[in-house]
């Protein structure tokens, strides 16, 4: 693994996603606690992430097929 990749991962997961971590912690420890809302929102976040990753994988596959032809 390259040093720039390692630093990039630290920046993304440590700095860029910090507001998401704080928001998630606020949902869990804040009052009033509505765990159904937290579960629904986390489900949406996971669903959107899966859709983005799947879309990028399909896009990469299509681009690789186009460039090899």
Secondary structure, 3 states (H helix, E strand, C coil): CCHHHHHHHHHHHHHHCHHHHHHHHHHHHCCCCCHHHHHHHHHHHHHHHHHHHHHHHHHHHHHHHHHHC
